[in-house]
Amino acid sequence: MSAQSQFHFIRSNVWNILMEGGMLIMSTLFKELKRLKTAATSMSPWKSVGLCWKV
């Protein structure tokens, strides 16, 4: 393999890893947000306001 094709191979691998990592992070964040939203709606409005202030 020439240096150029090797570089291209590494670059595409890094890109794939970044994309997969990004997808994983996004799905995790989405799940957490949904969970927080459910928790917030199940609580009384005052409790969720207090929670926002703590954050």
Residue frames as a rotation matrix with the C-alpha (Angstrom) as fourth column:
MET 1
0.569 0.822 0.000 0.00
0.822 -0.569 0.000 0.00
0.000 0.000 -1.000 0.00
SER 2
-0.284 -0.642 0.712 1.29
0.565 -0.712 -0.417 3.44
0.774 0.284 0.565 -0.88
ALA 3
-0.883 -0.134 -0.451 1.37
0.458 -0.460 -0.761 6.17
-0.106 -0.878 0.467 1.75
GLN 4
-0.805 0.592 -0.014 -1.54
-0.569 -0.766 0.300 7.96
0.167 0.250 0.954 0.09
SER 5
-0.080 0.805 -0.588 -3.88
-0.256 0.553 0.793 4.96
0.963 0.214 0.161 0.04
GLN 6
-0.432 -0.158 -0.888 -2.86
0.746 0.491 -0.450 4.15
0.507 -0.857 -0.094 3.60
PHE 7
-0.991 0.054 -0.125 -3.75
0.019 -0.854 -0.519 7.69
-0.135 -0.517 0.845 4.65
HIS 8
-0.478 0.863 -0.166 -7.10
-0.695 -0.256 0.672 7.43
0.538 0.436 0.721 2.87
PHE 9
-0.121 0.372 -0.920 -7.80
0.267 0.905 0.330 4.10
0.956 -0.206 -0.209 4.61
ILE 10
-0.704 -0.217 -0.676 -6.99
0.703 -0.074 -0.708 5.55
0.103 -0.973 0.205 8.03
ARG 11
-0.939 0.343 -0.005 -9.07
-0.342 -0.937 -0.075 8.66
-0.031 -0.068 0.997 7.33
SER 12
-0.235 0.904 -0.358 -12.13
-0.515 0.197 0.834 6.66
0.825 0.380 0.419 6.30
ASN 13
-0.220 0.088 -0.971 -11.75
0.621 0.781 -0.070 4.44
0.753 -0.618 -0.227 9.38
VAL 14
-0.913 -0.156 -0.377 -11.53
0.393 -0.584 -0.711 7.45
-0.109 -0.797 0.594 11.69
TRP 15
-0.725 0.689 -0.013 -14.60
-0.624 -0.649 0.434 8.93
0.291 0.323 0.901 9.98
ASN 16
-0.089 0.695 -0.714 -16.54
-0.053 0.712 0.700 5.69
0.995 0.100 -0.026 10.51
ILE 17
-0.456 -0.167 -0.874 -15.54
0.806 0.339 -0.485 5.55
0.377 -0.926 -0.020 14.18
LEU 18
-0.990 0.076 -0.123 -16.54
-0.020 -0.916 -0.402 9.20
-0.143 -0.395 0.907 14.66
MET 19
-0.472 0.865 -0.170 -19.90
-0.616 -0.186 0.766 8.63
0.631 0.466 0.620 12.96
GLU 20
-0.029 0.437 -0.899 -20.66
0.354 0.846 0.400 5.54
0.935 -0.306 -0.179 15.04
GLY 21
-0.682 -0.310 -0.662 -19.55
0.723 -0.152 -0.674 7.28
0.108 -0.938 0.328 18.22
GLY 22
-0.935 0.351 0.061 -21.69
-0.349 -0.936 0.037 10.30
0.070 0.013 0.997 17.39
MET 23
-0.201 0.895 -0.398 -24.73
-0.362 0.310 0.879 8.12
0.910 0.321 0.262 16.74
LEU 24
-0.184 0.046 -0.982 -24.20
0.715 0.691 -0.101 6.32
0.674 -0.721 -0.160 20.03
ILE 25
-0.905 -0.204 -0.374 -23.88
0.409 -0.662 -0.628 9.60
-0.119 -0.721 0.682 21.95
MET 26
-0.755 0.655 0.046 -26.95
-0.555 -0.674 0.487 11.06
0.350 0.343 0.872 20.24
SER 27
-0.035 0.776 -0.630 -29.13
-0.030 0.629 0.777 8.02
0.999 0.046 0.002 20.98
THR 28
-0.391 -0.188 -0.901 -27.94
0.847 0.310 -0.432 7.99
0.360 -0.932 0.038 24.60
LEU 29
-0.993 0.016 -0.119 -28.69
0.027 -0.934 -0.355 11.70
-0.117 -0.356 0.927 24.99
PHE 30
-0.505 0.855 -0.119 -32.09
-0.524 -0.194 0.830 11.22
0.686 0.481 0.546 23.38
LYS 31
-0.033 0.446 -0.894 -32.96
0.476 0.794 0.378 8.40
0.879 -0.414 -0.239 25.79
GLU 32
-0.658 -0.306 -0.687 -31.82
0.752 -0.246 -0.611 10.49
0.018 -0.920 0.392 28.76
LEU 33
-0.944 0.326 0.057 -33.85
-0.318 -0.941 0.117 13.49
0.092 0.092 0.991 27.61
LYS 34
-0.199 0.908 -0.370 -36.95
-0.277 0.310 0.909 11.33
0.940 0.284 0.190 27.17
ARG 35
-0.143 0.064 -0.988 -36.41
0.780 0.621 -0.072 9.85
0.609 -0.781 -0.139 30.62
LEU 36
-0.892 -0.242 -0.381 -35.97
0.428 -0.722 -0.544 13.31
-0.143 -0.648 0.748 32.16
LYS 37
-0.739 0.669 0.080 -39.06
-0.497 -0.621 0.606 14.59
0.455 0.408 0.792 30.36
THR 38
0.006 0.737 -0.675 -41.12
0.160 0.666 0.729 11.67
0.987 -0.112 -0.114 31.68
ALA 39
-0.361 -0.234 -0.903 -39.78
0.902 0.158 -0.402 12.25
0.237 -0.959 0.154 35.18
ALA 40
-0.997 -0.055 -0.059 -40.51
0.066 -0.978 -0.200 15.98
-0.047 -0.203 0.978 34.95
THR 41
-0.469 0.883 -0.013 -44.09
-0.509 -0.258 0.821 15.47
0.722 0.392 0.570 33.76
SER 42
0.040 0.475 -0.879 -44.79
0.482 0.762 0.433 12.87
0.875 -0.441 -0.199 36.45
MET 43
-0.617 -0.321 -0.718 -43.63
0.786 -0.285 -0.548 15.30
-0.029 -0.903 0.429 39.14
SER 44
0.534 0.745 -0.399 -45.52
0.732 -0.644 -0.224 18.36
-0.424 -0.172 -0.889 40.28
PRO 45
0.688 -0.240 0.684 -44.64
0.424 -0.633 -0.648 21.60
0.589 0.736 -0.334 38.42
TRP 46
0.841 -0.352 0.412 -42.97
-0.529 -0.696 0.485 23.05
0.116 -0.626 -0.771 41.52
LYS 47
0.588 -0.641 0.493 -40.64
0.075 0.650 0.756 20.08
-0.805 -0.408 0.430 41.89
SER 48
0.431 -0.428 0.795 -39.53
0.900 0.275 -0.340 20.28
-0.073 0.861 0.503 38.26
VAL 49
0.787 -0.162 0.595 -38.94
-0.002 -0.965 -0.261 24.03
0.616 0.205 -0.760 38.65
GLY 50
0.767 -0.508 0.392 -36.80
-0.512 -0.116 0.851 23.31
-0.387 -0.853 -0.350 41.72
LEU 51
0.514 -0.559 0.651 -34.93
0.555 0.795 0.245 20.69
-0.654 0.235 0.719 39.69
CYS 52
0.613 -0.245 0.751 -34.19
0.641 -0.402 -0.654 23.26
0.462 0.882 -0.089 36.96
TRP 53
0.846 -0.277 0.455 -32.84
-0.420 -0.872 0.250 25.69
0.328 -0.403 -0.855 39.54
LYS 54
0.676 -0.604 0.423 -30.46
-0.126 0.470 0.874 23.08
-0.726 -0.644 0.241 40.95
VAL 55
0.425 -0.480 0.768 -29.03
0.843 0.520 -0.142 22.41
-0.331 0.707 0.625 37.49
